[in-house]
Amino acid sequence: MDFGFSEEQEMLRRSARGLLEKECPSALVRQLMEDPRGYAPALWKTMADLGWIGLVIPESFDGAGLGYVDLVVVLEEMGRVLLPSPFIPTVLFGEAIRRAGNDHQKNSLLPRIAAGELIGTLAYIEPSGGWDSAGIAMAAKPGKGRFKLRGTKLFVNDGHVADYLLVAARTGRKAGEDGITLFALETSRKGISVGLLSTLDKTRKMAEVNFEGVEANPDDVVGEIGQGWKTLSDVIDRGKVALAAEMVGGAQKALDMAVDYAKTREQFGRPIGSFQAIQHKCANMMVDVESARSAVYYAGWAVSQEVAEGPLAAALAKAAASDAYRRTTAEGIQAHGGIGFTWEHDMHLYFKRAKSSEFTFGDATFNREIVARLIGL
């Protein structure tokens, strides 16, 4: 049995690493941290031209028609350079349209996503902070052939630059998975207001989106009315895999920086990497990274193949990557000593990205609870 990547996937990895190391240096990351947009349009266009944004969009809609294993390869490289970009939310918005959208939505939105002409994102987290269906309380009240949405969505990734939102709202029961409906809405629609949130990780922008009597037509519904949670759950699982892949890339970079520093920084006349305490830290970091990487690679295959254990694999990968990224960046700061805490060093940027990514799509504890439930505990 071959668990390796294909030659094409390895070429994709080399291409992605070469481009991102050149086009997304630390200086650009820091520049975009202060840019209200939070991403570089020129680089976004380059990624679209290379087919990255449409990687998992079918060829019939101008995408590459590849799978999540290929996407994992690219995202791992994005994580290595802390790429500030609406890439993951746009891919997930496209995934929702691909899975449940009507013919008009697919034909009008998917080619634009693949071409880099449309940015999309998910809007489902509310002030309650819940990651499951119980956290969705915003109502979409039907009347006169339309729905009227009123409420607030928080922590919407790149919502301030998004052209479309995938909004989860209740058109039926007040609790549980039934009664949740998905809407694809332009952010320019009357009644929608978007504001940037002040967050720990400045390399990834998040927004608050308010809905004040926003009118939605039946044509805006993605999938069946009241049956949106299954689609959203499937999309979130793929979001966990995508984000976990990015986290593994960041954790690997933190490990690389710690090892390089340990080889060159000297104390008492010799490199600090010769001391057992530093050696053990780096060894533990490597165990964390490799364990998480294995979980992510398997999860990428599982969701691509639509196998039954896909949700289990996704939750496991997210939990493993959350723990690995958090511990690796924390240990990396310790290995660097005082310089690791300074603004001038990049390690603290990886630490903050690790913390923000940890809580996106549920933290490690939340996802371990999903794993426990799915294995019958």
Stockholm file with secondary structure:
# STOCKHOLM 1.0

chainA/1-377         MDFGFSEEQEMLRRSARGLLEKECPSALVRQLMEDPRGYAPALWKTMADLGWIGLVIPESFDGAGLGYVDLVVVLEEMGRVLLPSPFIPTVLFGEAIRRAGNDHQKNSLLPRIAAGELIGTLAYIEPSGGWDSAGIAMAAKPGKGRFKLRGTKLFVNDGHVADYLLVAARTGRKAGEDGITLFALETSRKGISVGLLSTLDKTRKMAEVNFEGVEANPDDVVGEIGQGWKTLSDVIDRGKVALAAEMVGGAQKALDMAVDYAKTREQFGRPIGSFQAIQHKCANMMVDVESARSAVYYAGWAVSQEVAEGPLAAALAKAAASDAYRRTTAEGIQAHGGIGFTWEHDMHLYFKRAKSSEFTFGDATFNREIVARLIGL
#=GR chainA/1-377 SS CCCSCCHHHHHHHHHHHHHHHHHSCHHHHHHHHHSTTCSCHHHHHHHHHTTSTTTTSCGGGTSCCCCHHHHHHHHHHHHHTTCCCSHHHHHHHHHHHHHHCCHHHHHHHHHHHHTTCCCEEEECCCTTCCCSGGGCCCEEEEETTEEEEEEEEEEEETTTTCSEEEEEEESSCSSSSTTEEEEEEETTSTTEEEEECCCSCTTSCEEEEEEEEEEECGGGEESSTTBHHHHHHHHHHHHHHHHHHHHHHHHHHHHHHHHHHHHHCEETTEEGGGSHHHHHHHHHHHHHHHHHHHHHHHHHHHHHTTCTTHHHHHHHHHHHHHHHHHHHHHHHHHHHGGGGGSTTSTHHHHHHHHHHHHHTTCCHHHHHHHHHHHTTC
#=GC SS_cons         CCCSCCHHHHHHHHHHHHHHHHHSCHHHHHHHHHSTTCSCHHHHHHHHHTTSTTTTSCGGGTSCCCCHHHHHHHHHHHHHTTCCCSHHHHHHHHHHHHHHCCHHHHHHHHHHHHTTCCCEEEECCCTTCCCSGGGCCCEEEEETTEEEEEEEEEEEETTTTCSEEEEEEESSCSSSSTTEEEEEEETTSTTEEEEECCCSCTTSCEEEEEEEEEEECGGGEESSTTBHHHHHHHHHHHHHHHHHHHHHHHHHHHHHHHHHHHHHCEETTEEGGGSHHHHHHHHHHHHHHHHHHHHHHHHHHHHHTTCTTHHHHHHHHHHHHHHHHHHHHHHHHHHHGGGGGSTTSTHHHHHHHHHHHHHTTCCHHHHHHHHHHHTTC
//
